[in-house]
Amino acid sequence: MWCGDDRVVEEFVMEQPIPPYLFAFAVGEIGYREVGPRTRVYAEAVPSVLDAAAAEFAGTEDMIRQGEMLFGPYEWERFDLLVLPPSFPYGGMENPRMVFLTPTVIKGDASGAQVVAHELAHSWTGNLITNKNNEHFWLNEVQFGHFIVLFEEYFHRGTMGKYIIHIIRAASVE
């Protein structure tokens, strides 16, 4: 019964305003693994799924730190990850504080973390800076495009990313 003595009530407060399209919640028998000081990986309470997700996304704190070096402080306190059931139709969704992910990003070699990098970059553009209405929703991905190129290139130590970061740092000194 929903009002029984064994009922668990969770309360949540979010101080930062967010656009309505970023509001989401999940319900189910969910477990988690710690993967960093600001990150837990949540999934169905199945140890093998939780362990695989934790291994895949173990480098998330490094990504957050790189993002902070590139774009400034991470403003959302937590960056948790929720691996949803296979019916989730997208690779990921950048909900503030908890990114939703499809289980297909768990590859077993940490390459699924690229999706996490993409969603993390939205923490600075799209989540903090967004369009006024749906007519201009496309701007979230366009303005985001150069952020993610910088972030992914730098995180993966790509030559283009290093070059662009060098230009940005040189311009900020002048």
C-alpha positions in Angstrom: 0.0 0.0 0.0 1.3 3.4 -0.9 0.8 4.8 2.6 2.1 1.8 4.6 4.6 2.0 7.4 7.3 0.6 5.2 6.9 3.3 2.6 10.0 5.3 1.8 9.6 9.0 1.1 12.4 10.8 -0.7 12.7 14.6 -0.7 14.8 16.6 -3.1 15.5 20.3 -3.4 17.3 21.8 -6.4 18.4 25.4 -5.9 19.3 26.1 -9.6 16.5 26.9 -12.0 16.3 24.6 -15.0 14.2 24.6 -18.3 11.2 22.3 -18.1 12.5 19.9 -20.7 15.4 19.0 -18.4 13.1 17.9 -15.5 13.1 14.1 -15.2 12.8 11.4 -12.6 13.1 7.7 -12.5 11.3 5.1 -10.3 12.3 1.5 -9.8 14.4 -0.9 -7.9 17.6 1.0 -8.4 21.1 0.4 -6.9 24.3 2.4 -7.3 28.1 2.3 -7.2 30.4 5.2 -6.3 32.7 6.2 -9.1 34.0 9.5 -7.9 33.6 12.3 -5.3 30.7 13.8 -7.3 29.5 10.8 -9.2 27.5 7.7 -8.6 26.3 5.3 -11.3 22.7 4.1 -10.8 21.0 1.2 -12.6 18.6 -1.6 -11.9 19.7 -3.3 -8.7 21.5 -6.1 -10.6 25.2 -6.4 -9.4 26.5 -7.3 -12.9 24.9 -4.3 -14.5 26.0 -1.9 -11.7 29.6 -3.3 -11.8 29.8 -3.0 -15.6 28.5 0.6 -15.6 30.9 1.6 -12.8 33.8 0.2 -14.7 32.7 1.9 -18.0 32.4 5.3 -16.4 35.2 5.2 -13.8 36.9 8.1 -15.5 34.0 10.5 -15.1 35.7 12.7 -12.4 38.6 13.3 -14.8 36.1 14.5 -17.4 34.4 16.8 -14.9 37.8 18.3 -14.0 38.7 18.8 -17.7 35.4 20.4 -18.3 36.1 22.8 -15.4 39.5 23.7 -16.9 37.9 24.5 -20.2 34.6 26.1 -19.3 34.7 27.1 -15.6 33.2 25.6 -12.4 30.7 22.8 -12.6 27.6 24.4 -11.2 25.4 21.4 -10.4 27.2 19.9 -7.4 26.6 16.2 -8.5 27.1 14.5 -11.9 25.4 11.2 -11.4 24.6 8.7 -14.2 21.5 6.5 -14.5 21.6 3.5 -16.8 18.0 2.9 -17.9 16.4 -0.2 -19.3 17.1 -1.0 -23.0 13.8 0.7 -24.0 15.3 4.2 -23.4 15.3 5.6 -26.9 18.4 7.9 -26.8 22.1 7.4 -26.1 21.9 9.9 -23.3 19.9 12.9 -21.9 21.7 15.7 -20.1 19.4 16.1 -17.1 21.2 18.3 -14.6 22.8 16.3 -11.8 21.8 13.0 -13.3 22.4 12.0 -16.9 20.1 9.3 -18.3 21.9 6.7 -20.4 20.9 3.7 -22.5 22.6 0.5 -21.5 24.0 0.1 -25.0 26.7 2.7 -24.0 28.3 0.1 -21.7 30.8 -1.4 -24.1 33.2 -3.0 -21.6 36.2 -0.9 -22.8 35.3 2.6 -21.4 34.5 3.9 -25.0 30.9 4.5 -23.8 32.3 7.3 -21.8 32.2 9.4 -25.0 28.4 9.7 -24.5 29.0 10.8 -21.0 31.5 13.5 -22.2 28.9 14.7 -24.6 26.2 14.9 -21.9 28.6 16.5 -19.5 29.4 19.3 -21.9 25.7 20.2 -21.8 26.2 21.1 -18.2 27.7 24.3 -19.4 25.7 24.9 -22.5 22.1 23.8 -22.7 21.6 23.4 -19.0 23.0 26.8 -17.8 22.4 28.6 -21.1 19.4 27.6 -23.1 16.8 28.9 -25.7 13.8 31.0 -24.8 11.3 28.5 -26.4 11.1 25.4 -28.6 11.3 27.5 -31.8 15.0 27.9 -31.1 15.7 24.6 -29.5 18.2 23.8 -32.3 20.5 26.4 -30.7 21.2 24.1 -27.8 23.0 21.7 -30.1 24.6 24.3 -32.4 26.0 26.4 -29.6 26.9 23.2 -27.9 28.7 21.9 -30.9 31.9 23.9 -30.5 32.0 23.1 -26.7 31.8 19.4 -27.3 34.5 19.5 -30.0 36.8 21.2 -27.6 35.9 18.9 -24.7 36.1 15.6 -26.5 39.2 16.6 -28.4 40.9 17.8 -25.3 39.8 14.9 -23.2 41.0 12.4 -25.8 44.1 14.4 -26.3 43.4 15.2 -29.9 45.6 17.6 -31.8 42.8 19.9 -32.9 41.6 20.2 -29.3 45.0 21.1 -28.0 45.4 23.7 -30.8 42.0 25.3 -30.1 42.6 25.3 -26.3 46.0 27.0 -27.0 44.3 29.7 -29.0 41.6 30.2 -26.4 44.1 30.5 -23.6 46.3 32.9 -25.7 43.3 35.1 -26.5 42.2 35.2 -22.8 45.7 36.5 -21.8 45.6 39.4 -24.2 
